[in-house]
């Protein structure tokens, strides 16, 4: 049985309602029409978007979204606007996160939720712990040290070095993030250069969870398209997962933006995005949604007139779905992702459609040509509250030289109303090509 979190409304006008979670998801409380639990519009105790709880069973984390009256956890006030702050000012301030535990009581006015958490039960014969995720695998350690100790851990357990790792010689680190690092490696049999991605589980890894993740990876690996980064090989061991990917020496669009001082000419930027949309359209046709598109995840085979390829399709989502991330990807998101995140990724987290990727690719193009995000994110402001409360700025307000036809396509793709956007990457690609 997987981990589980239940929020039970035990007092107030919605008493008796319960909200169970067995997968990573979000829960928004308030008076707004996009809230998962709503109080009447004339109820003065709750703000439009009062608080958000992100659930990664059996963990749950709460953040007040700049409410008027604050959110109380076991009687202690957490968040809430300061005296004299306007609703807009309060909504933009980021308040501290609160990690919830079993038995906690969350209250807003007369409404009270009781939190129940249930740790995953190990299935007989399938719940063997493959790795306890010891401290030596801390992703914050030096990546080279992590890589070396991962190998030591694998060998120390008497496990073979994972497939997709033993046949490669690591040359240097290319980058790192919250879940691990990426290295440039060389395949020994033919000298081919590849990108070796190491993802580290932040929780104990059961055999069941490991198999579930690798099954999903196999499905993703079957995707083949010239504008998708090729998935060469993979393996697992010692609490680490290893992925051998096509190496793109041109780096990422984010690298290109930095090299060019932040902005690219429209024709060059649109050409890159149209190529990426071709690969993404293929993924959408096969039923995949990326969910984390941004300049860092569009790679180039060459910095000058290279082929654009979408990277990391499905990896983060499948890692999270298998319960291996052990963290929070919305409330705990790094600063690099919320600016490229559509509203429904907060309000309808589990069920986003390809139109989610349309928004993110439009935001990527927007950033490439303006060096601005569709929404304004100030230092210290709560990105989730901004996503929920602020409409995207029309692109011609950032740069009036953008042709009106192109601006219309981009602005439509950035609509907060999913139904107003192109349904998928193929439609967006066709519309963008027609406007250029």
C-alpha positions as CSV (number, residue, x, y, z in Angstrom):
1,X,0.0,0.0,0.0
2,X,1.4,3.4,-0.9
3,X,1.7,6.3,1.5
4,X,-1.4,8.3,2.1
5,X,-2.5,11.7,3.4
6,X,-6.1,12.6,4.3
7,X,-7.4,16.1,5.1
8,X,-10.7,15.8,7.0
9,X,-12.9,18.9,7.5
10,X,-14.0,18.3,11.1
11,X,-15.6,21.7,11.8
12,X,-17.2,24.6,9.9
13,X,-19.5,24.9,6.9
14,X,-17.7,22.1,5.0
15,X,-17.6,19.7,7.9
16,X,-17.7,16.1,6.8
17,X,-15.7,16.6,3.6
18,X,-12.5,14.7,3.2
19,X,-9.7,14.9,0.7
20,X,-7.5,11.8,0.3
21,X,-4.1,11.8,-1.4
22,X,-2.1,8.8,-2.5
23,X,0.1,10.6,-5.0
24,X,1.9,13.9,-5.2
25,X,-0.7,16.6,-5.5
26,X,-1.7,20.1,-4.4
27,X,-4.7,21.4,-2.3
28,X,-5.8,25.0,-2.3
29,X,-8.3,26.4,0.3
30,X,-10.1,29.7,0.0
31,X,-13.1,31.4,-1.6
32,X,-11.8,31.3,-5.2
33,X,-13.5,29.2,-7.9
34,X,-10.3,27.3,-8.5
35,X,-9.9,26.2,-4.9
36,X,-10.2,22.5,-4.1
37,X,-12.2,23.3,-0.9
38,X,-14.2,26.5,-1.0
39,X,-16.1,28.6,1.5
40,X,-18.9,30.8,0.3
41,X,-17.8,34.1,-1.4
42,X,-19.4,36.1,1.4
43,X,-17.5,34.3,4.2
44,X,-15.1,36.9,5.7
45,X,-12.9,34.3,7.4
46,X,-11.1,33.1,4.2
47,X,-9.2,34.9,1.5
48,X,-9.7,34.1,-2.2
49,X,-6.6,31.9,-2.1
50,X,-6.0,31.3,1.6
51,X,-3.4,28.5,1.8
52,X,-1.9,25.8,-0.2
53,X,-0.9,22.3,1.0
54,X,1.4,20.2,-1.2
55,X,1.2,16.5,-0.6
56,X,4.0,14.0,-1.3
57,X,2.6,11.0,0.7
58,X,3.1,10.6,3.6
59,X,4.5,14.1,3.8
60,X,2.5,17.3,3.6
61,X,3.6,20.9,3.6
62,X,1.4,24.0,4.1
63,X,2.0,27.7,3.1
64,X,-0.3,30.6,3.8
65,X,-0.8,32.6,0.6
66,X,-0.9,36.1,2.1
67,X,-4.4,35.7,3.7
68,X,-6.1,38.5,5.7
69,X,-6.5,36.5,8.9
70,X,-3.7,34.0,8.6
71,X,-3.7,30.2,8.9
72,X,-3.5,28.5,12.3
73,X,-1.7,25.1,12.8
74,X,-2.5,23.7,16.2
75,X,-3.5,27.1,17.4
76,X,-0.3,28.9,16.2
77,X,-0.7,31.6,13.5
78,X,1.3,30.9,10.4
79,X,1.4,33.6,7.8
80,X,-1.2,36.3,7.2
81,X,-0.9,39.9,6.1
82,X,0.7,42.5,8.3
83,X,-1.3,45.5,9.5
84,X,-1.6,48.0,6.6
85,X,-0.7,45.5,3.9
86,X,-3.1,45.4,0.9
87,X,-4.3,42.0,-0.4
88,X,-2.0,42.4,-3.4
89,X,1.0,43.1,-1.2
90,X,0.2,40.2,1.2
91,X,-0.3,37.8,-1.7
92,X,3.1,38.6,-3.1
93,X,5.0,38.0,0.2
94,X,6.3,34.5,0.7
95,X,5.4,33.1,4.1
96,X,7.3,30.2,5.8
97,X,6.3,26.7,5.0
98,X,4.9,24.4,7.7
99,X,5.6,20.6,7.5
100,X,2.4,18.9,8.8
101,X,2.3,15.7,10.8
102,X,-0.3,13.2,11.7
103,X,-2.9,14.7,14.1
104,X,-2.2,18.4,13.2
105,X,-5.2,20.7,13.1
106,X,-5.3,23.4,10.4
107,X,-7.9,26.2,11.0
108,X,-9.2,29.2,9.2
109,X,-12.1,30.9,11.1
110,X,-14.6,28.2,12.0
111,X,-13.2,25.8,9.5
112,X,-10.9,23.1,10.8
113,X,-9.0,20.4,9.0
114,X,-7.5,17.4,10.7
115,X,-4.4,15.9,9.1
116,X,-4.0,12.1,8.9
117,X,-0.8,10.6,7.5
118,X,-0.1,6.9,6.7
119,X,3.4,5.6,5.9
120,X,3.6,3.1,3.0
121,X,3.2,-0.5,3.9
122,X,5.7,-2.9,2.4
123,X,4.1,-5.5,0.1
124,X,5.2,-9.1,0.9
125,X,8.0,-10.0,-1.5
126,X,8.0,-6.7,-3.2
127,X,8.9,-4.3,-0.4
128,X,12.5,-5.2,0.2
129,X,14.5,-2.0,0.8
130,X,17.1,-1.7,-1.9
131,X,18.6,1.4,-0.3
132,X,18.2,3.3,2.9
133,X,19.4,6.5,1.2
134,X,22.3,7.0,3.7
135,X,23.8,10.4,4.3
136,X,26.7,9.7,2.0
137,X,24.2,10.1,-0.9
138,X,23.2,13.6,0.1
139,X,22.6,15.5,-3.2
140,X,24.1,18.6,-1.6
141,X,27.6,17.0,-1.4
142,X,30.2,17.6,-4.0
143,X,29.0,15.8,-7.2
144,X,32.3,14.0,-7.8
145,X,32.2,12.7,-4.2
146,X,28.6,11.7,-4.6
147,X,29.4,9.8,-7.8
148,X,32.4,8.0,-6.2
149,X,30.5,7.1,-3.1
150,X,27.5,5.9,-5.2
151,X,29.8,3.4,-6.8
152,X,31.3,2.4,-3.5
153,X,27.8,1.9,-2.1
154,X,26.8,-0.3,-5.0
155,X,30.0,-2.4,-4.8
156,X,29.8,-2.5,-1.0
157,X,26.4,-4.2,-1.2
158,X,27.7,-6.8,-3.5
159,X,25.6,-5.4,-6.3
160,X,26.9,-5.2,-9.9
161,X,27.7,-1.7,-11.2
162,X,24.4,-0.8,-12.9
163,X,23.9,-1.3,-16.6
164,X,24.4,2.0,-18.4
165,X,27.2,3.0,-16.0
166,X,29.9,0.3,-16.1
167,X,30.6,0.8,-19.8
168,X,31.3,4.5,-19.5
169,X,34.2,6.7,-18.4
170,X,33.2,9.9,-16.7
171,X,35.1,13.0,-17.9
172,X,33.6,16.0,-16.1
173,X,30.6,17.5,-14.5
174,X,28.2,19.4,-16.7
175,X,25.7,20.6,-14.1
176,X,23.8,19.7,-11.0
177,X,20.4,20.1,-9.4
178,X,18.3,19.1,-6.4
179,X,18.0,15.5,-7.5
180,X,21.5,14.8,-8.6
181,X,24.0,15.8,-11.3
182,X,24.9,15.4,-15.0
183,X,28.3,14.4,-16.3
184,X,30.0,14.2,-19.6
185,X,31.1,10.6,-20.2
186,X,32.6,8.5,-23.0
187,X,31.3,5.1,-24.0
188,X,34.2,2.8,-23.9
189,X,33.2,0.5,-26.7
190,X,33.1,3.2,-29.4
191,X,34.2,6.5,-27.8
192,X,30.8,8.1,-28.2
193,X,30.4,11.1,-25.9
194,X,27.2,11.0,-23.8
195,X,25.5,12.8,-20.9
196,X,25.4,10.6,-17.8
197,X,22.6,11.7,-15.5
198,X,22.6,10.5,-11.8
199,X,19.4,10.9,-9.8
200,X,19.5,10.3,-6.1
201,X,16.5,9.0,-4.2
202,X,15.9,11.1,-1.1
203,X,13.9,8.4,0.7
204,X,14.5,4.7,1.3
205,X,14.1,2.9,-2.0
206,X,11.9,-0.3,-2.0
207,X,12.3,-2.9,-4.7
208,X,8.7,-2.1,-5.7
209,X,9.3,1.6,-6.1
210,X,12.5,1.0,-8.0
211,X,10.8,-1.4,-10.4
212,X,7.8,1.0,-10.8
213,X,10.2,3.9,-11.8
214,X,12.2,1.8,-14.2
215,X,9.1,0.5,-15.9
216,X,8.0,4.1,-16.6
217,X,11.5,4.9,-17.8
218,X,11.3,2.1,-20.3
219,X,8.1,3.5,-21.8
220,X,9.7,6.9,-22.1
221,X,12.9,5.5,-23.6
222,X,10.9,4.1,-26.5
223,X,10.1,7.7,-27.8
224,X,12.3,8.5,-30.8
225,X,12.3,11.8,-32.6
226,X,15.1,14.1,-34.0
227,X,14.0,16.9,-31.7
228,X,13.9,14.8,-28.5
229,X,17.2,14.0,-26.7
230,X,17.9,10.3,-27.3
231,X,17.6,8.0,-24.2
232,X,20.5,5.6,-24.6
233,X,20.6,3.4,-21.5
234,X,19.8,3.3,-17.8
235,X,20.3,1.4,-14.6
236,X,19.9,1.5,-10.8
237,X,21.8,0.6,-7.7
238,X,22.9,1.9,-4.3
239,X,20.0,4.3,-4.0
240,X,21.1,6.0,-7.3
241,X,19.5,5.9,-10.8
242,X,21.7,6.3,-13.8
243,X,20.6,7.5,-17.2
244,X,22.8,7.7,-20.3
245,X,21.5,10.4,-22.7
246,X,22.5,11.9,-26.0
247,X,25.1,14.6,-25.4
248,X,24.3,18.0,-26.9
249,X,27.5,20.0,-27.1
250,X,25.7,23.2,-27.9
251,X,24.4,23.4,-24.3
252,X,21.0,24.7,-23.4
253,X,18.9,27.6,-24.6
254,X,19.6,29.1,-21.1
255,X,23.3,29.0,-21.9
256,X,22.7,30.6,-25.3
257,X,20.6,33.4,-23.7
258,X,23.4,34.1,-21.2
259,X,26.0,34.2,-23.9
260,X,23.9,36.7,-25.9
261,X,23.3,39.0,-23.0
262,X,19.8,37.7,-22.3
263,X,17.9,38.2,-25.6
264,X,17.8,36.5,-29.0
265,X,16.5,37.8,-32.3
266,X,12.9,36.7,-32.9
267,X,13.6,34.7,-36.0
268,X,16.4,32.7,-34.3
269,X,14.4,32.2,-31.1
270,X,11.3,31.1,-33.0
271,X,13.3,28.7,-35.1
272,X,14.6,27.0,-32.0
273,X,11.2,26.8,-30.4
274,X,9.5,25.5,-33.5
275,X,12.1,22.6,-33.6
276,X,11.5,21.9,-30.0
277,X,7.7,21.9,-30.6
278,X,8.2,19.3,-33.3
279,X,9.7,16.9,-30.8
280,X,7.1,17.8,-28.1
281,X,4.3,17.3,-30.6
282,X,5.5,13.7,-31.1
283,X,5.5,13.2,-27.3
284,X,2.0,14.6,-27.0
285,X,0.8,12.3,-29.8
286,X,2.1,9.4,-27.8
287,X,0.3,10.6,-24.6
288,X,3.2,12.2,-22.8
289,X,3.2,15.6,-21.0
290,X,6.6,17.0,-20.1
291,X,5.5,19.3,-17.2
292,X,8.9,21.0,-16.7
293,X,9.7,22.9,-19.9
294,X,12.1,25.9,-19.6
295,X,15.2,27.2,-21.4
296,X,17.4,24.7,-19.4
297,X,15.5,21.8,-20.9
298,X,15.8,22.7,-24.5
299,X,19.3,21.6,-25.7
300,X,21.2,22.4,-28.9
301,X,23.5,20.1,-30.9
302,X,25.6,23.1,-31.8
303,X,25.6,26.7,-30.5
304,X,25.4,28.0,-34.1
305,X,22.5,26.7,-36.3
306,X,22.3,23.5,-34.2
307,X,19.3,21.2,-33.9
308,X,17.1,21.9,-30.9
309,X,16.1,18.9,-28.7
310,X,13.7,18.6,-25.7
311,X,15.4,17.0,-22.7
312,X,14.3,15.3,-19.5
313,X,11.0,14.1,-20.8
314,X,9.2,12.2,-18.1
315,X,12.2,11.7,-15.7
316,X,11.3,14.1,-12.9
317,X,7.6,13.2,-13.1
318,X,8.2,9.5,-13.0
319,X,10.7,9.9,-10.2
320,X,8.1,11.8,-8.2
321,X,5.3,9.4,-9.1
322,X,7.3,6.4,-7.8
323,X,7.6,8.3,-4.5
324,X,11.4,8.6,-4.8
325,X,11.7,12.4,-4.8
326,X,10.8,12.7,-1.1
327,X,10.3,16.4,-1.6
328,X,8.0,19.2,-2.8
329,X,8.1,20.4,-6.4
330,X,5.6,23.2,-6.1
331,X,6.0,24.9,-2.7
332,X,9.7,23.8,-2.7
333,X,10.4,24.6,-6.3
334,X,13.7,26.1,-7.3
335,X,13.6,29.7,-8.5
336,X,14.2,28.6,-12.1
337,X,10.8,26.9,-12.7
338,X,7.8,28.8,-11.5
339,X,8.2,31.5,-14.1
340,X,7.6,28.9,-16.8
341,X,4.7,27.2,-14.9
342,X,1.0,27.6,-16.0
343,X,-1.6,28.2,-13.4
344,X,-3.2,24.8,-13.7
345,X,0.0,23.1,-12.7
346,X,-0.8,24.5,-9.2
347,X,-4.6,24.2,-9.2
348,X,-4.9,20.9,-11.2
349,X,-1.5,19.3,-10.5
350,X,-2.2,15.6,-11.2
351,X,-4.3,16.1,-14.3
352,X,-2.4,18.6,-16.5
353,X,-2.8,18.2,-20.2
354,X,-0.5,18.9,-23.2
355,X,-1.8,22.5,-23.1
356,X,0.4,22.8,-19.9
357,X,3.5,22.3,-22.1
358,X,2.1,24.8,-24.6
359,X,2.1,27.5,-21.9
360,X,5.7,26.6,-20.8
361,X,7.0,26.7,-24.4
362,X,5.3,30.0,-25.0
363,X,6.9,31.3,-21.8
364,X,10.3,30.0,-23.0
365,X,9.9,31.9,-26.3
366,X,8.7,35.0,-24.5
367,X,11.8,34.9,-22.3
368,X,14.2,34.3,-25.2
369,X,13.1,37.4,-27.0
370,X,12.4,39.8,-24.1
371,X,14.6,38.6,-21.3
372,X,11.5,38.9,-19.1
373,X,9.0,36.4,-17.7
374,X,5.3,36.5,-18.6
375,X,4.6,37.3,-14.9
376,X,6.6,39.6,-12.7
377,X,8.4,37.7,-9.9
378,X,10.1,40.0,-7.4
379,X,12.8,39.0,-4.9
380,X,11.3,37.5,-1.8
381,X,7.8,37.3,-3.3
382,X,5.8,34.0,-3.2
383,X,5.9,32.6,-6.7
384,X,2.8,30.4,-6.1
385,X,0.7,33.4,-5.1
386,X,1.9,35.2,-8.2
387,X,1.0,32.3,-10.4
388,X,-2.5,32.2,-8.8
389,X,-3.1,35.9,-8.7
390,X,-1.3,37.6,-11.6
391,X,-2.2,37.4,-15.3
392,X,0.6,37.2,-17.9
393,X,1.8,40.5,-19.3
394,X,1.1,40.8,-23.0
395,X,4.4,40.4,-24.8
396,X,4.2,43.7,-26.8
397,X,4.1,45.5,-23.4
398,X,7.6,44.1,-22.9
399,X,8.8,44.7,-26.5
400,X,6.6,46.7,-28.9
401,X,8.7,45.6,-31.9
402,X,7.3,42.1,-31.7
403,X,5.0,41.7,-34.8
404,X,1.3,41.8,-33.8
405,X,0.6,38.5,-35.5
406,X,3.3,36.7,-33.6
407,X,2.4,38.5,-30.3
408,X,-1.2,37.3,-30.7
409,X,-0.1,33.7,-31.0
410,X,2.2,33.9,-28.0
411,X,-0.4,35.7,-25.8
412,X,-3.0,33.1,-26.7
413,X,-0.6,30.3,-25.7
414,X,-0.1,32.1,-22.4
415,X,-3.8,32.4,-21.5
416,X,-4.6,31.3,-18.0
417,X,-7.7,29.6,-19.5
418,X,-6.7,26.2,-20.8
419,X,-9.5,26.1,-23.3
420,X,-8.3,29.4,-24.9
421,X,-4.8,27.9,-25.8
422,X,-3.7,25.6,-28.5
423,X,-4.5,22.1,-27.4
424,X,-1.0,20.7,-27.9
425,X,2.4,21.4,-29.3
426,X,1.5,20.5,-32.8
427,X,-1.2,23.2,-32.9
428,X,1.1,25.7,-31.3
429,X,3.8,25.0,-33.8
430,X,1.4,25.4,-36.8
431,X,0.1,28.7,-35.4
432,X,3.6,30.1,-34.7
433,X,4.8,29.1,-38.2
434,X,1.7,30.8,-39.7
435,X,2.4,34.0,-37.9
436,X,6.1,34.4,-38.8
